[in-house]
Amino acid sequence: MTQLHAVPVETDWDAAPGVLEGARSLELTPAACDLPYWIEHVAGSMLRRLADGTVRADAPTEAVTRPGPLHDALVDEFTFRTLAEEKAARALSFLVFHAPDNDCLEFFSTQLVDEARHARVFREHLLEAGVPADGLAGAIARTAASSGAAVLDPLEEFGLHVLRDQGDFYGGVLVLTVLVEGVLAPAAELSERKWKLLDPSAALVERGANMDEIRHLAVGSAVIRDHLTRHPDQRPRLLSLIQEGRSLWERLPMAEVLFRRESLFQEGLAEHGHLLGDYEIWPGRRLVDTGVQERMEAAERWSRETQEARLAYMLLDGVL
């Protein structure tokens, strides 16, 4: 008889930590998250519960599906996330190619599938939120021409220079873990909390993606920590790389992208705040009482705290 293994907490819809807690504290290795792990616990348990309906969420409210600022805010966010996940999936093909051992090859192969799946579910939710099927490609193209070109394209160029042009596996893991996952995961946590009542199925999409991202962050961090433990002479090179990447990130207009998105969301709050009641986005603070700057500052603070915790774990503390 096949022995059933307990569901790991990070793949348990009912018990998995939020992205902030998990990204800062969860410890996993590529050997622990190999292909059999992914098949059994991600595809076989976590995703199966979505497929069989035991984990579900209500459809978007009319405030989101009809034309208006909440609809526009969701479209802006989910088209951006679609592009980001697509670019991550393509970049990961180079990590798979340069993987130094079978454990890393298997783990980063599963991460590639995760990111491609995320791009798909973000696209599919845009349809659920009222974007017509024949208008989806155009909506994504508009995002690609604006915020995608301004933010995602330079990040992709930097990552591909490390991964594709230099064939630097450990540098590539560091870039993805700190500059991509480490920056975007806290913003995704904010998104999950924001949409919980206005668009429960959007919050569920974010919840599932976030459960994957904390696993990606944990394993990527473990890969770098193990590498630097065995090769401490590599620390200056990786420190220099992350400093270069942070310098790039600080020049990108991500604040403007988020300000536009949060401004649309704020307009929606003014119109539909009655739907939220006393719902708190964090303890002691009702979502309906928050403003654009407050939410942006929270996301920035969460991002910095997450990066600092992960960098310290990777033996790269002090770089920020």
N, C-alpha and C positions, 0 to 999 in steps of 0.2 A: 504494500500500500504506500502511495506517495505521501510523504510527510508535508503537511502544510506549515509554512513558516509564519510567525507573527508578522503583522504588517508594520514596517518601520514607521516611526512617528512622522517622518518627513513626507511620507506618501499617504498619510491617513487624513482624509478630509475633516474628520471630527477632532483630531488631536494635533495636527501639524501647527507649528508656531507661525506667527505672522512673519512677514518677510524681514521686518526690522530685527526682531529677536533672533530668528533663524540665521539671517545673514551675518549676525555678529557673533553667534555662539556655537552654531552647529559644526561638528567635526566629522568629516567623511573622507574616504580615500578612493582613488580610482579602482583599487582592488575590491573594495566593498561595494562599489556601484558599477559592477561589470554588466555584461550583456544578460546573464541569467537574472540578476537583480532587476534590471529594467523590464525584462519580459514578465517576470512574476509580479513585481510590486508596482510598476508604473503602468504598463499596458494591461497586465492581468488583474490589477486591483483598482488603482486610482482611476484609470481611464474607463475601465469596465463599469464602475459605479456611475459614471456619466452616461455611458451608453445604455445601461439598463434602467435609468431613471431614478435610482435610489439617491443620487445627488442631483438636485435640480433647483431652479430658481424661477420666479415669476418673470413674465415678459416685461419689456420696457413699458413705462407708463406713457400715456398719451403726451405728456409734457416733453418727452424725449423723441417720440416717433413723428410728431407733427412739426412742420417748419417753425423755427424759432431758435433762440440762443442756446438752449440746452441741446437741441439736435445738432446745431453747428459745432458746439464744444465737443460733443461725443465724436462726430465725424472727424474733426481736426485731430483729436487724440488718437483714435483708432486707426486712421489712415497712416499717421506717423508711426504708431507701434507696428503696423503691418510692414512698413518699409524697413524699420529697424530690425525686426525679426528675420526678414528675408536676407538682409545684408549679413546678419550674424550667421545664418545657416550657410551662406556661401563662403564666408571667411573660415568657418569651422572645417571645411573640406581640406584646407591646408594644414590644420592641426592634426587631422586624421592622417594625412599623407606623411607628416613629419613625426608622428608619434614614436617615442623611443622604445616602447615596449607594448606588449599585448594589453595590459591593463589600461593604459592610456588610449590605445587605439579603440578598445571597446567602449570606454566611457565617453570619449569625445564623438564617437559615432552616434551614441544615443543622444548626446546633447545636440548634434546636428539635426536629428529627427525631431527632438523637442522644439527647436527653434522654428523649423519648417512647419510643425504642427501649430505653434503659436500664431505664425503669420496667417495660417488658414482660419483659425478660430476667430481672430480679429476681423478678417474679411467677412466671414460668415455672420458675425454679429452686426456688422454694418448693414447687412441686408435685413436682419431682424429689426434693426432700429429705424427702418424706413427708407434706406438708400435703395433706389430701384436697381435691379440687376444690370440694366443696360447703362446705368450711370456710375457703377462702382469703379470701373477702370479710370474714368475721367476724374473722379474724386481723388483717387490715389495718385494720379498723374499731377493734379494740381498741388498736392502736398509735396510730391517729389520735386516739383519745380520751385517750391518756396522753402519751407522748413527743411525738407529733405536735402535740398541742394546746399542750404546754409549750414546745417549741423551734421547730418548723417554722411554726406559725401566726403567732407574732410576727415571725419573719424575713420571712415572706411579706407580712404587713401592711406592714412597713417598706419592702420592695422595691416593692410595688405603689403605695405612696404616691409614691415617686420616679418610677416608670415610668408608671403609669396616670394618677395624679392630677396630677402635675406635668409629665408628658410629657418628662422629663429623660433623653434618650438616654445621654449620657456619664455622668451619675450612675448610671443603671441598669447600664451596663457595669461601672462601678467596684464597685457593690454585688455584682453576680453574681461578678465576678472575685475580689474580696478576701474578702467575707463568706460566699459560698456555695462556689465552687470552691476558693478558697484555704484554707478551713477544713476542708472535707470530704475533699479529695483526699488529704491525708496520712493521715487515718483509713482511707481506702480502701486505701492502701498497706499499712497494718498488717493490714487484713482479708485482703488477697491473700496476705500471708506466713503469717498464722495458719492459714488453711484449706487450704494447699497440699497437705498429706498427708491431713488428715482429710476434706476434701471438695474433691478436685481440680477438679471442675466449678464449684464456687463460686469458687475462686481464678481459674479461667479467665474467668468472668463479670466478676469484679473487674478482671482484667487488661485485658479489652476495654474496659470502661468507663473505666479509668484512661488508656488510650491516647487515648481521645477527650478526656478532661478536660485532659490536658497541652496538647492542641491548643487547646482552649477558653481555657485560662489564657494561653497564649502570644499568641493573637490578641487577646483582650480587653486584655491589657497593652499590646500595640502600638497599639491604638485610642486608649487613654488617653495614651500617650506622644506619639503624633502630634498629638493634640488640644492637649496642654499645650505642645508645641513651637511650635505655631502660635498658641496663645492662652495665654501664661503668666499672664495676669491671672486665669485661671480656677482657678489652683492653690489659693488660699485657700478658695474655695467647695468644691472637691473634698476638700481636707484636712478641712474642717469636717464634710462628709458622712461620710467614713470614720471620723472620730472619734466621730460620733454612732452609727454602726453598730457600732463596736467596743464602745462603752459599752452598747448594747443586748445584744450578744453576751455580754458579761461578766455580765449579769444573768440570763441564761437558764440553766436547770438541766441543761446538756449534760453536766457532770461526773457528775451523778447518773445520767443515762441511760447513760453509758458505764460507770460503776461497776457498775450492775446487769448489764449485758451481759457485762462482763469477769469478774464474779463467777460467772456461769453458766458461762462458758468455763473458768474456773479449776476449778470442780467437775468439769467434763468432763475436764480434764487429769489430775486426781487419779485418775479412773476409767480413762482410756484413754491415758495418757501413754506406755504401752509401744508404741503404734502409731507414735510419733514418732522413736524411736531417738535419734540424735545430730543430728537436723535442727536447724539454727541459724536463728533468726528474724532475726538480724543477725550479722555476723562475730564469732565468739568467744562467742556466747551461745545456748545451746540453748533452744528454745521451752519444753521441758518444765520447765526450771529457772526460768522467768520467773514473776513474780507480777502481780497486778492493778495495783498502783500503778506498777510498772516499765513495763508496757505503756502505761498511760495517760500517764505522763510522757513516754515516747518519742513518742507521737502528738502531745502538746501541743508538744513541742520541735520536731518536724518541721513542725507547722502554723505556728509562729511564724517559723521559719527560711524557710519557703516564702513566707509573706506579706511578710517583710522584703525578700527578694530581688525579689519581684514589684513591691513598692511602690517600691523603689529604681529599678528599670527604668522604672517609670511616672513618674519624677521626683517621687515623693511620699514619699521616704525621710524617716525621723524621726518618722512619725506614731505608731508604736508605742512 
